[in-house]
Amino acid sequence: MKKVFAFLKRAFGNLDPTLFFCSLLLSVISIVTIIGAVHNFGYSKLRMQIFIFIIGTILTVVVASLDFRELVNKLWIPMIVGSVILLVLTLIFGKSGTSMETANRSWLEIPFTGIMIQPSEFVRVTFICTFAKHLFAVEDHINKPLTLLFLVGHASLVVVPILLSGDLGVALIYFSIILIMLYCAGLHLGYFAALILLVVLLSPYLWEHLKPYQQERIIVGFDPELDPLGKGWQPLLSRRAIAAGGLFGNGMFCNGYYEELTASHTDFILATICEKFGFLGGMVVIVTYMVMIIRIFNIARAASKTDFGGLICAGIGGMLVVQILENVGMCFALLPVVGITLPLLSCGGSSMLATFLMLGLLHNVNSHSDGVRKARPGDRFDLDVA
């Protein structure tokens, strides 16, 4: 027993108090919201959210107690190979989620269990680790075309299968991770300008090759009033639910517009929270996310520049920023609905569990950083976010 208590003391000692409190608060808000809407969501959603929260917290503590450098240095090849195999299997044998309109092959059933997982959520963890290691290894000559070509090849191993599966929302998250990590690693801004120009020039060709439902979703996403009874119905209803909550909300067990939202427990969980707990409840969520993001980038800035920990934190932090902004924009009917969850709040096993794993990595980097910074040309971690 003494060894167990000693391990637990050491493990919990690796946790960053700010990150842990923020993740705990968001998870509790999610569970309380689902309890208040259990008549609409069902008890299975509540049980799953509580179960994933417990398992996720345990995983966070376990991952935080390991040494990320030793882990990635030993397993980076299996991580890459395993990720590609998993995504290819999903592409071949994958199934769509609840929306049959999109027919995205994003979900994979675990044999003999009936459990469905979304592999791309877990691949984010391995991709951020391996891409950070790759970036750190070539950081001194990252602006050489051949080096950049190999980095693009690395990223394509996971992005291409996801694009082929038709899941543009997840692909958007991966693109944001890649660009943010490249920027933090010191890639010259000229490359980003060239990329923007290339996207502008290719946009007519890319648009023509989107599926009709994807085109409609993008157009209506920026102006839901164009199709208020069709593609614009969900975001407009979400915005109505947020407005109906007022300042203090209609109560934890209230009925309301959220009951008509098809994804009120996942993509539009913020609308449910705001209708129940009002503007103040929504602000608690937003402020908690802000504190979490600031802390993540401060960890990235302070992480040792003798390894790739800072880049791991930058990738996770950048991913969370984009994911949160896109989801909030969806809920306020300002951005297209692309099926992106709200971290730690949306009900969903794969998304929530993967987020806990990434939080474990953040705690890990923070506790194992020696604080020694090695200045490099183009170092972009000198920006103080505090």
DRENDO-1510 file (C-alpha; in Angstrom, 1 decimal, always signed):
<recs>
REC; n; res; u; v; w
REC; 1; MET; +0.0; +0.0; +0.0 .
REC; 2; LYS; +2.9; +2.4; +0.7 .
REC; 3; LYS; +4.1; +1.9; -2.8 .
REC; 4; VAL; +0.6; +2.7; -4.2 .
REC; 5; PHE; +0.3; +5.8; -2.1 .
REC; 6; ALA; +3.8; +6.9; -3.1 .
REC; 7; PHE; +2.9; +6.4; -6.8 .
REC; 8; LEU; -0.3; +8.3; -6.5 .
REC; 9; LYS; +1.4; +11.2; -4.7 .
REC; 10; ARG; +4.1; +11.3; -7.3 .
REC; 11; ALA; +1.5; +11.0; -10.1 .
REC; 12; PHE; -0.8; +13.8; -8.9 .
REC; 13; GLY; +2.3; +15.9; -8.1 .
REC; 14; ASN; +2.9; +16.0; -11.9 .
REC; 15; LEU; -0.5; +17.7; -12.5 .
REC; 16; ASP; -0.6; +21.5; -13.2 .
REC; 17; PRO; -3.3; +22.9; -10.9 .
REC; 18; THR; -4.6; +25.4; -13.4 .
REC; 19; LEU; -5.1; +22.9; -16.2 .
REC; 20; PHE; -6.5; +20.3; -13.9 .
REC; 21; PHE; -9.0; +22.7; -12.3 .
REC; 22; CYS; -10.2; +24.0; -15.8 .
REC; 23; SER; -10.6; +20.5; -17.1 .
REC; 24; LEU; -12.5; +19.4; -14.0 .
REC; 25; LEU; -14.8; +22.4; -14.1 .
REC; 26; LEU; -15.6; +21.9; -17.8 .
REC; 27; SER; -16.3; +18.2; -17.2 .
REC; 28; VAL; -18.6; +18.9; -14.3 .
REC; 29; ILE; -20.5; +21.5; -16.3 .
REC; 30; SER; -21.0; +18.9; -19.0 .
REC; 31; ILE; -22.2; +16.2; -16.6 .
REC; 32; VAL; -24.5; +18.7; -14.8 .
REC; 33; THR; -26.0; +19.9; -18.2 .
REC; 34; ILE; -26.6; +16.3; -19.3 .
REC; 35; ILE; -28.3; +15.5; -16.0 .
REC; 36; GLY; -30.6; +18.5; -16.5 .
REC; 37; ALA; -31.4; +17.2; -20.0 .
REC; 38; VAL; -31.4; +13.5; -19.3 .
REC; 39; HIS; -35.1; +13.3; -20.3 .
REC; 40; ASN; -34.0; +14.4; -23.8 .
REC; 41; PHE; -30.5; +12.9; -24.1 .
REC; 42; GLY; -31.2; +9.6; -22.3 .
REC; 43; TYR; -29.5; +7.9; -19.4 .
REC; 44; SER; -27.0; +6.1; -21.7 .
REC; 45; LYS; -25.4; +9.5; -22.6 .
REC; 46; LEU; -25.1; +10.4; -18.9 .
REC; 47; ARG; -23.6; +7.1; -18.0 .
REC; 48; MET; -21.1; +7.3; -20.8 .
REC; 49; GLN; -20.1; +10.9; -20.0 .
REC; 50; ILE; -19.5; +10.0; -16.3 .
REC; 51; PHE; -17.6; +6.8; -17.3 .
REC; 52; ILE; -15.4; +8.6; -19.8 .
REC; 53; PHE; -14.7; +11.4; -17.3 .
REC; 54; ILE; -13.5; +8.9; -14.7 .
REC; 55; ILE; -11.4; +6.9; -17.2 .
REC; 56; GLY; -10.1; +10.1; -18.8 .
REC; 57; THR; -9.0; +11.5; -15.5 .
REC; 58; ILE; -7.1; +8.3; -14.7 .
REC; 59; LEU; -5.4; +8.3; -18.1 .
REC; 60; THR; -4.5; +12.0; -17.6 .
REC; 61; VAL; -2.7; +11.1; -14.3 .
REC; 62; VAL; -1.0; +8.1; -15.8 .
REC; 63; VAL; +0.2; +9.9; -18.9 .
REC; 64; ALA; +1.4; +12.9; -16.8 .
REC; 65; SER; +3.6; +10.5; -14.7 .
REC; 66; LEU; +5.5; +9.3; -17.8 .
REC; 67; ASP; +8.4; +11.0; -19.5 .
REC; 68; PHE; +7.1; +12.1; -22.9 .
REC; 69; ARG; +10.6; +12.3; -24.4 .
REC; 70; GLU; +11.4; +8.7; -23.6 .
REC; 71; LEU; +7.9; +7.6; -24.8 .
REC; 72; VAL; +8.0; +9.4; -28.1 .
REC; 73; ASN; +11.7; +8.7; -28.9 .
REC; 74; LYS; +11.0; +5.0; -28.5 .
REC; 75; LEU; +7.6; +4.7; -30.1 .
REC; 76; TRP; +7.5; +7.4; -32.8 .
REC; 77; ILE; +7.8; +4.9; -35.7 .
REC; 78; PRO; +5.0; +2.6; -34.2 .
REC; 79; MET; +2.9; +5.8; -33.6 .
REC; 80; ILE; +3.2; +6.8; -37.3 .
REC; 81; VAL; +2.6; +3.3; -38.7 .
REC; 82; GLY; -0.2; +2.5; -36.3 .
REC; 83; SER; -1.9; +5.9; -37.1 .
REC; 84; VAL; -1.8; +5.3; -40.8 .
REC; 85; ILE; -3.1; +1.7; -40.5 .
REC; 86; LEU; -5.9; +2.8; -38.3 .
REC; 87; LEU; -7.0; +5.6; -40.7 .
REC; 88; VAL; -6.8; +3.3; -43.7 .
REC; 89; LEU; -8.9; +0.7; -41.9 .
REC; 90; THR; -11.4; +3.4; -41.1 .
REC; 91; LEU; -11.4; +4.5; -44.7 .
REC; 92; ILE; -12.1; +0.9; -45.9 .
REC; 93; PHE; -14.4; -0.4; -43.1 .
REC; 94; GLY; -15.6; +2.8; -41.5 .
REC; 95; LYS; -19.2; +3.8; -41.0 .
REC; 96; SER; -21.0; +7.1; -40.9 .
REC; 97; GLY; -22.2; +8.6; -37.7 .
REC; 98; THR; -25.7; +9.7; -36.9 .
REC; 99; SER; -26.0; +12.0; -39.9 .
REC; 100; MET; -26.7; +9.8; -42.9 .
REC; 101; GLU; -26.6; +12.9; -45.2 .
REC; 102; THR; -22.8; +13.2; -45.0 .
REC; 103; ALA; -22.0; +9.5; -45.3 .
REC; 104; ASN; -18.6; +10.3; -43.8 .
REC; 105; ARG; -16.7; +7.1; -43.1 .
REC; 106; SER; -15.3; +8.4; -39.8 .
REC; 107; TRP; -16.3; +5.7; -37.3 .
REC; 108; LEU; -14.8; +2.3; -36.8 .
REC; 109; GLU; -16.5; -0.6; -34.9 .
REC; 110; ILE; -14.4; -2.5; -32.4 .
REC; 111; PRO; -14.9; -6.2; -33.4 .
REC; 112; PHE; -17.2; -8.3; -31.1 .
REC; 113; THR; -18.0; -5.3; -28.9 .
REC; 114; GLY; -20.4; -3.1; -30.9 .
REC; 115; ILE; -18.5; -0.1; -29.6 .
REC; 116; MET; -17.9; +2.7; -32.2 .
REC; 117; ILE; -14.8; +4.9; -32.0 .
REC; 118; GLN; -13.6; +7.8; -34.1 .
REC; 119; PRO; -9.9; +6.9; -34.8 .
REC; 120; SER; -9.1; +10.4; -36.1 .
REC; 121; GLU; -9.6; +11.8; -32.6 .
REC; 122; PHE; -6.9; +9.5; -31.1 .
REC; 123; VAL; -4.6; +9.9; -34.1 .
REC; 124; ARG; -4.4; +13.6; -33.2 .
REC; 125; VAL; -2.4; +12.6; -30.1 .
REC; 126; THR; +0.2; +10.5; -32.0 .
REC; 127; PHE; +0.4; +13.0; -34.9 .
REC; 128; ILE; +1.1; +15.9; -32.6 .
REC; 129; CYS; +3.8; +14.0; -30.8 .
REC; 130; THR; +5.5; +12.6; -34.0 .
REC; 131; PHE; +5.2; +15.9; -35.9 .
REC; 132; ALA; +6.7; +17.8; -33.0 .
REC; 133; LYS; +9.6; +15.4; -32.9 .
REC; 134; HIS; +10.1; +15.8; -36.7 .
REC; 135; LEU; +9.9; +19.6; -36.5 .
REC; 136; PHE; +12.4; +19.8; -33.7 .
REC; 137; ALA; +14.8; +17.5; -35.5 .
REC; 138; VAL; +14.8; +19.8; -38.6 .
REC; 139; GLU; +14.2; +23.1; -36.8 .
REC; 140; ASP; +17.6; +24.6; -37.8 .
REC; 141; HIS; +17.0; +24.1; -41.5 .
REC; 142; ILE; +13.2; +24.1; -41.6 .
REC; 143; ASN; +13.0; +26.7; -44.4 .
REC; 144; LYS; +14.9; +24.5; -46.9 .
REC; 145; PRO; +12.4; +23.3; -49.6 .
REC; 146; LEU; +13.5; +19.6; -49.2 .
REC; 147; THR; +13.0; +19.7; -45.5 .
REC; 148; LEU; +9.5; +21.2; -45.9 .
REC; 149; LEU; +8.7; +18.6; -48.5 .
REC; 150; PHE; +9.4; +15.8; -46.0 .
REC; 151; LEU; +7.3; +17.6; -43.4 .
REC; 152; VAL; +4.4; +17.9; -45.9 .
REC; 153; GLY; +4.8; +14.2; -46.6 .
REC; 154; HIS; +4.6; +13.4; -42.9 .
REC; 155; ALA; +1.4; +15.4; -42.5 .
REC; 156; SER; -0.1; +13.9; -45.7 .
REC; 157; LEU; +0.1; +10.4; -44.2 .
REC; 158; VAL; -2.8; +11.3; -41.8 .
REC; 159; VAL; -4.5; +14.2; -43.7 .
REC; 160; VAL; -5.1; +12.4; -47.0 .
REC; 161; PRO; -7.0; +9.4; -45.5 .
REC; 162; ILE; -9.2; +11.9; -43.5 .
REC; 163; LEU; -9.9; +13.9; -46.6 .
REC; 164; LEU; -10.8; +10.8; -48.5 .
REC; 165; SER; -13.2; +9.8; -45.8 .
REC; 166; GLY; -15.1; +13.1; -46.5 .
REC; 167; ASP; -14.8; +14.5; -43.0 .
REC; 168; LEU; -13.9; +18.1; -43.7 .
REC; 169; GLY; -14.4; +19.2; -40.1 .
REC; 170; VAL; -11.7; +16.9; -38.8 .
REC; 171; ALA; -9.5; +17.8; -41.7 .
REC; 172; LEU; -9.8; +21.5; -40.8 .
REC; 173; ILE; -8.6; +20.7; -37.3 .
REC; 174; TYR; -5.5; +18.8; -38.6 .
REC; 175; PHE; -4.7; +21.6; -41.0 .
REC; 176; SER; -4.8; +24.1; -38.1 .
REC; 177; ILE; -2.5; +21.9; -36.0 .
REC; 178; ILE; +0.0; +21.6; -38.9 .
REC; 179; LEU; +0.1; +25.3; -39.7 .
REC; 180; ILE; +0.4; +26.4; -36.0 .
REC; 181; MET; +3.2; +24.0; -35.3 .
REC; 182; LEU; +5.0; +25.0; -38.5 .
REC; 183; TYR; +4.7; +28.6; -37.5 .
REC; 184; CYS; +6.0; +28.0; -33.9 .
REC; 185; ALA; +8.9; +25.9; -35.3 .
REC; 186; GLY; +10.1; +29.0; -37.3 .
REC; 187; LEU; +8.8; +28.4; -40.8 .
REC; 188; HIS; +9.3; +31.6; -42.9 .
REC; 189; LEU; +6.1; +33.7; -43.3 .
REC; 190; GLY; +6.7; +33.7; -47.0 .
REC; 191; TYR; +5.6; +30.1; -47.2 .
REC; 192; PHE; +2.4; +30.9; -45.5 .
REC; 193; ALA; +1.8; +33.8; -48.0 .
REC; 194; ALA; +2.5; +31.4; -50.8 .
REC; 195; LEU; +0.0; +28.9; -49.4 .
REC; 196; ILE; -2.7; +31.5; -49.1 .
REC; 197; LEU; -2.1; +32.6; -52.7 .
REC; 198; LEU; -2.3; +28.9; -53.8 .
REC; 199; VAL; -5.6; +28.3; -52.0 .
REC; 200; VAL; -7.1; +31.5; -53.6 .
REC; 201; LEU; -6.0; +30.4; -57.0 .
REC; 202; LEU; -7.2; +26.8; -56.6 .
REC; 203; SER; -10.5; +27.7; -54.8 .
REC; 204; PRO; -12.7; +27.5; -57.9 .
REC; 205; TYR; -11.3; +24.0; -58.7 .
REC; 206; LEU; -11.7; +22.9; -55.1 .
REC; 207; TRP; -15.2; +24.3; -54.9 .
REC; 208; GLU; -16.3; +22.3; -57.9 .
REC; 209; HIS; -15.1; +19.1; -56.4 .
REC; 210; LEU; -17.0; +19.5; -53.1 .
REC; 211; LYS; -20.1; +17.4; -52.8 .
REC; 212; PRO; -23.4; +19.3; -53.1 .
REC; 213; TYR; -24.2; +19.0; -49.4 .
REC; 214; GLN; -20.8; +20.4; -48.5 .
REC; 215; GLN; -21.3; +23.4; -50.8 .
REC; 216; GLU; -24.7; +24.1; -49.3 .
REC; 217; ARG; -23.4; +23.7; -45.8 .
REC; 218; ILE; -20.6; +26.3; -46.4 .
REC; 219; ILE; -22.9; +28.8; -48.1 .
REC; 220; VAL; -25.7; +28.5; -45.6 .
REC; 221; GLY; -23.2; +28.3; -42.8 .
REC; 222; PHE; -22.3; +32.0; -43.3 .
REC; 223; ASP; -25.9; +33.0; -43.8 .
REC; 224; PRO; -28.4; +30.6; -42.3 .
REC; 225; GLU; -31.3; +32.8; -43.3 .
REC; 226; LEU; -30.8; +31.6; -46.9 .
REC; 227; ASP; -32.3; +28.3; -46.0 .
REC; 228; PRO; -34.0; +28.8; -42.6 .
REC; 229; LEU; -36.1; +25.6; -42.8 .
REC; 230; GLY; -33.3; +23.4; -44.2 .
REC; 231; LYS; -29.6; +23.6; -43.8 .
REC; 232; GLY; -29.9; +26.8; -41.7 .
REC; 233; TRP; -32.5; +25.4; -39.3 .
REC; 234; GLN; -30.0; +23.9; -36.7 .
REC; 235; PRO; -27.7; +26.9; -36.3 .
REC; 236; LEU; -30.7; +29.3; -36.2 .
REC; 237; LEU; -32.4; +27.1; -33.6 .
REC; 238; SER; -29.1; +27.0; -31.6 .
REC; 239; ARG; -28.9; +30.8; -31.6 .
REC; 240; ARG; -32.5; +31.0; -30.5 .
REC; 241; ALA; -31.8; +28.7; -27.6 .
REC; 242; ILE; -28.9; +30.8; -26.5 .
REC; 243; ALA; -31.0; +34.0; -26.7 .
REC; 244; ALA; -33.9; +32.2; -24.8 .
REC; 245; GLY; -31.6; +31.6; -21.8 .
REC; 246; GLY; -31.2; +35.3; -21.1 .
REC; 247; LEU; -28.8; +36.4; -18.4 .
REC; 248; PHE; -29.4; +33.7; -15.8 .
REC; 249; GLY; -31.0; +30.9; -17.8 .
REC; 250; ASN; -34.2; +29.0; -17.5 .
REC; 251; GLY; -33.0; +26.5; -15.0 .
REC; 252; MET; -31.1; +23.2; -15.0 .
REC; 253; PHE; -34.2; +21.1; -15.7 .
REC; 254; CYS; -36.0; +23.4; -18.1 .
REC; 255; ASN; -37.5; +22.4; -21.4 .
REC; 256; GLY; -36.7; +24.5; -24.4 .
REC; 257; TYR; -35.3; +24.9; -27.9 .
REC; 258; TYR; -32.4; +22.6; -27.2 .
REC; 259; GLU; -34.8; +19.6; -27.2 .
REC; 260; GLU; -35.3; +20.1; -31.0 .
REC; 261; LEU; -31.6; +20.4; -31.8 .
REC; 262; THR; -30.4; +17.1; -33.2 .
REC; 263; ALA; -26.9; +17.6; -31.8 .
REC; 264; SER; -27.7; +19.5; -28.6 .
REC; 265; HIS; -25.6; +17.0; -26.6 .
REC; 266; THR; -22.6; +17.2; -29.0 .
REC; 267; ASP; -21.9; +19.9; -31.5 .
REC; 268; PHE; -24.5; +22.3; -30.0 .
REC; 269; ILE; -23.9; +21.6; -26.3 .
REC; 270; LEU; -23.1; +25.3; -25.8 .
REC; 271; ALA; -26.6; +26.2; -26.8 .
REC; 272; THR; -28.0; +23.8; -24.3 .
REC; 273; ILE; -25.8; +25.2; -21.6 .
REC; 274; CYS; -26.7; +28.8; -22.4 .
REC; 275; GLU; -30.5; +28.0; -22.4 .
REC; 276; LYS; -30.2; +26.3; -19.1 .
REC; 277; PHE; -27.7; +28.6; -17.3 .
REC; 278; GLY; -27.9; +31.7; -19.3 .
REC; 279; PHE; -25.3; +34.2; -20.4 .
REC; 280; LEU; -23.5; +33.8; -17.1 .
REC; 281; GLY; -23.2; +30.1; -17.6 .
REC; 282; GLY; -21.9; +30.6; -21.1 .
REC; 283; MET; -19.3; +33.1; -19.9 .
REC; 284; VAL; -18.1; +30.7; -17.2 .
REC; 285; VAL; -17.4; +28.3; -20.1 .
REC; 286; ILE; -15.6; +30.8; -22.3 .
REC; 287; VAL; -13.5; +32.3; -19.5 .
REC; 288; THR; -12.5; +28.8; -18.4 .
REC; 289; TYR; -11.4; +28.0; -21.9 .
REC; 290; MET; -9.4; +31.3; -22.0 .
REC; 291; VAL; -7.6; +30.5; -18.8 .
REC; 292; MET; -6.8; +27.0; -20.1 .
REC; 293; ILE; -5.5; +28.3; -23.4 .
REC; 294; ILE; -3.3; +31.0; -21.8 .
REC; 295; ARG; -1.9; +28.4; -19.4 .
REC; 296; ILE; -1.2; +26.0; -22.3 .
REC; 297; PHE; +0.8; +28.5; -24.3 .
REC; 298; ASN; +2.6; +29.7; -21.2 .
REC; 299; ILE; +3.7; +26.0; -20.6 .
REC; 300; ALA; +4.8; +25.9; -24.3 .
REC; 301; ARG; +6.8; +29.1; -23.9 .
REC; 302; ALA; +8.4; +27.9; -20.7 .
REC; 303; ALA; +9.0; +24.3; -21.9 .
REC; 304; SER; +12.6; +23.3; -22.5 .
REC; 305; LYS; +13.9; +24.2; -25.9 .
REC; 306; THR; +16.3; +21.3; -25.7 .
REC; 307; ASP; +13.4; +19.0; -26.7 .
REC; 308; PHE; +10.1; +19.1; -28.5 .
REC; 309; GLY; +7.8; +19.6; -25.5 .
REC; 310; GLY; +7.0; +23.2; -26.5 .
REC; 311; LEU; +5.9; +22.2; -29.9 .
REC; 312; ILE; +3.6; +19.5; -28.5 .
REC; 313; CYS; +2.0; +22.2; -26.3 .
REC; 314; ALA; +1.7; +24.6; -29.2 .
REC; 315; GLY; +0.0; +21.9; -31.4 .
REC; 316; ILE; -2.5; +21.1; -28.7 .
REC; 317; GLY; -3.1; +24.7; -27.8 .
REC; 318; GLY; -3.6; +25.8; -31.4 .
REC; 319; MET; -5.9; +22.9; -32.0 .
REC; 320; LEU; -8.1; +23.8; -29.0 .
REC; 321; VAL; -8.3; +27.4; -30.1 .
REC; 322; VAL; -9.5; +26.6; -33.6 .
REC; 323; GLN; -11.9; +23.9; -32.4 .
REC; 324; ILE; -13.4; +26.1; -29.7 .
REC; 325; LEU; -13.8; +29.1; -32.1 .
REC; 326; GLU; -15.3; +27.0; -34.8 .
REC; 327; ASN; -17.8; +25.3; -32.4 .
REC; 328; VAL; -18.8; +28.6; -30.8 .
REC; 329; GLY; -19.2; +30.2; -34.3 .
REC; 330; MET; -21.5; +27.2; -35.2 .
REC; 331; CYS; -23.6; +27.7; -32.1 .
REC; 332; PHE; -24.1; +31.4; -32.8 .
REC; 333; ALA; -24.9; +30.7; -36.5 .
REC; 334; LEU; -21.8; +32.6; -37.6 .
REC; 335; LEU; -19.8; +29.8; -39.1 .
REC; 336; PRO; -20.7; +26.6; -41.2 .
REC; 337; VAL; -21.7; +23.5; -39.2 .
REC; 338; VAL; -18.9; +21.1; -39.8 .
REC; 339; GLY; -19.4; +18.6; -37.0 .
REC; 340; ILE; -16.8; +19.8; -34.5 .
REC; 341; THR; -17.2; +19.1; -30.9 .
REC; 342; LEU; -16.6; +21.4; -27.9 .
REC; 343; PRO; -13.7; +19.9; -25.9 .
REC; 344; LEU; -14.6; +18.3; -22.6 .
REC; 345; LEU; -18.2; +19.6; -22.9 .
REC; 346; SER; -19.7; +17.7; -25.9 .
REC; 347; CYS; -21.0; +14.2; -25.1 .
REC; 348; GLY; -18.8; +11.8; -27.0 .
REC; 349; GLY; -16.4; +9.1; -25.9 .
REC; 350; SER; -13.7; +9.4; -28.6 .
REC; 351; SER; -13.5; +13.2; -28.5 .
REC; 352; MET; -13.5; +13.5; -24.7 .
REC; 353; LEU; -11.1; +10.6; -24.1 .
REC; 354; ALA; -8.6; +12.0; -26.7 .
REC; 355; THR; -8.8; +15.4; -25.1 .
REC; 356; PHE; -7.9; +13.9; -21.7 .
REC; 357; LEU; -4.9; +12.1; -23.3 .
REC; 358; MET; -3.7; +15.4; -24.7 .
REC; 359; LEU; -4.2; +17.1; -21.3 .
REC; 360; GLY; -2.0; +14.3; -19.8 .
REC; 361; LEU; +0.6; +15.3; -22.4 .
REC; 362; LEU; +0.4; +18.9; -21.3 .
REC; 363; HIS; +0.8; +18.0; -17.7 .
REC; 364; ASN; +3.7; +15.8; -18.7 .
REC; 365; VAL; +5.6; +18.5; -20.6 .
REC; 366; ASN; +5.1; +20.9; -17.8 .
REC; 367; SER; +6.3; +18.6; -15.1 .
REC; 368; HIS; +9.3; +17.3; -17.1 .
REC; 369; SER; +10.5; +20.6; -18.5 .
REC; 370; ASP; +13.9; +21.7; -17.1 .
REC; 371; GLY; +13.2; +25.3; -17.9 .
REC; 372; VAL; +16.4; +25.6; -20.0 .
REC; 373; ARG; +15.8; +27.6; -23.2 .
REC; 374; LYS; +18.1; +27.4; -26.1 .
REC; 375; ALA; +17.7; +30.3; -28.4 .
REC; 376; ARG; +17.3; +29.5; -32.1 .
REC; 377; PRO; +16.8; +31.7; -35.2 .
REC; 378; GLY; +13.1; +32.4; -35.8 .
REC; 379; ASP; +12.2; +31.2; -32.3 .
REC; 380; ARG; +8.6; +32.2; -31.8 .
REC; 381; PHE; +8.2; +31.0; -28.2 .
REC; 382; ASP; +9.5; +34.2; -26.8 .
REC; 383; LEU; +6.1; +35.8; -26.9 .
REC; 384; ASP; +4.8; +36.1; -23.3 .
REC; 385; VAL; +1.1; +35.1; -23.2 .
REC; 386; ALA; +0.7; +35.9; -19.5 .
</recs>
